[in-house]
Every structure is written in structure tokens, then in C-alpha cells.
Amino acid sequence: MPRSQPDLINKLKITIEPTFATVRHRTKVTKGPSSRAAGLARAFKRIESAQTRWRAVNAPHLVALVRAGAVFVNGKNPRSPTLRGMTIYRMDHAGVVVEDLAAAIAFFVELGLELEGEAAVEGEWVDQLVGLDGVRADIAVVRTPDGHGRVELSTFHTPVATSIAPRAPMNTPGIPRLTFVVDAVDDVLDRLRAHGAELVGEVAQYGDIYRYCYIRGPEGIIIGLVEEL
């Protein structure tokens, strides 16, 4: 019989609390800065500190999954599909083509991303990559503060684009969107409106888990803003 959510949380407490109690106990019995007990205490403190940092990064997402009914076995969700033989190491970046590169950089920097670098690209390898002839483009890469997420912004000087991306509604197949976790949705909205951001719908709240909204950013790209509660 599947366990209820309170049962899972209680079991988690039963597993974690004795470990922390042991750490606290061993921390208190130290007798000197160079004693074996003091060395063990320092080691346990480092472990506890690492656990705290890990929870700060990962716990909100796991809590949201548990509240939604996900069940983890040995730290893994058995319902999560895994394909054998895959060679993907990570998601490297998302890309957005814009007309005004400087304005797009300013938008994402205001959002909270950091400018990683800029470059001009051209040559045969670029033509082969994008399937166009005579490409000359400028690119900039912005990254999230944790360094794990990147967005490549690019503007093409040649060849000249023959059309623009449609401002399609949210349910259009193939429409791209990017979503970022922010500290305060309302504050971010106020700051981004000065850079042309438009709210797609309304700011919605999902229970006591998060507040969420979508905006249109540079070239009408849809960007999600999530505030964890």
C-alpha cells in the first residue's frame, strides 16, 4: 500500500534527526583543539554544513515534488524515465535570436543573470552549423548566478532575416519559453517593465508552494518567473 505523505515526512525525520543528534553530541565532547574527538567534531561539522548547503539548493524542488505526490525510493523517483545508452551530460544553454543585442543583454542582466562574454562569429564553420551562407553575427552569453544555466543571445548582420517570430499564444505547439526562479516576482516584474516586459496573463499562486507568472521579453520570447514560498 502506498504510504501517505505524512508517513513519508515522519520517516524522513526519523532518519535525519538521530544523525544530527549524533553530530551535536560528538561536537560537545571535544576536549582539546588537537584531540581525536576535536578532529571528529570538525569532520562532522563539515558534513552537516555540506548537508545544509545541499538542502538549500535542492530541497525546495524535492519538497514541491513530494507535496505533489511523488514517492522517492533510495533517493530516486521510480516513475522517472531513464533511457539506456544516452550520452547527454548536461543541458548546455538555450539560445535566443534578437534584433537589439545590447537591449537584450540589459534585460537579462536586470533579471539577475550575469554577462559571461561576447564575441563576433563568422566563417565556414558557422555557415555549416546554422545552414545559412555568409553568416556574420554577434553573440553574448549570460548565466544564472549559480553558474548552471546559460542563455546565448545572438543577432545576425548577414544574411538578413526575412521574417520575425510570431507573438503566438501560450498553447501554440513549438513555442519556446524560459523559466527562472526569482526572489520576489512583483519586484522583478516592476524592474523588467522598464525594459519592455509585458505580463502574459496574471501572477498566479499554487497553494503555499510558489507564485508564478509569464512575461514577454526581448523579441516577444516568453519567460517564466517563479517565486518559491
QUIZISUL-V728725 format. One record per backbone hydrogen bond with DSSP energy under -0.5 kcal/mol. NH is the residue of the N-H (numbers start at 1). CO is the residue of the C=O. Records with the same first field share a line. If there is no record, write none. Layout:
NH->CO / CO
This chain:
8->4
9->5
10->6
11->7
12->8
13->9
14->10
15->11
16->12
17->13
18->14
19->15 / 16
20->16
21->17
22->18
23->19
24->20
25->21
26->22
27->23
28->24
29->25
30->27
35->32
39->35
40->36
41->37
42->38
43->39
44->40
45->41
46->42
47->43
48->44
49->45
50->46
51->47
52->48
53->49
54->50
55->51
56->52
57->53
58->54
59->55
61->58
62->58
63->59
64->60
65->61
66->62
67->63
68->64
69->66
70->65
73->76
76->73
78->71 / 76
80->77
81->79
84->82
86->83
92->90
94->150
96->152
98->154
101->99
104->100
105->101
106->102
107->103
108->104
109->105
110->106
111->107
112->108
113->108
114->143
116->114 / 141
117->141
119->139
121->137
123->135
127->123
128->124
129->125
130->126
131->127
132->127
136->158
137->121
138->155
139->119
140->153
141->117
142->151
143->114
144->149
147->144
151->142
152->94
153->140 / 151
154->96
155->138
157->136
158->136
168->166
172->169
175->172
178->222
180->224
182->180 / 226
188->184
189->185
190->186
191->187
192->188
193->189
194->190
195->192
196->193
197->192
198->216
200->214
201->214
204->202 / 212
206->210
207->205
209->206
210->206
211->227
212->204
213->225
215->223
216->198
217->215 / 221
220->217
221->218
222->176
223->215
224->178
225->213
226->180
227->211
228->182 / 226
229->209
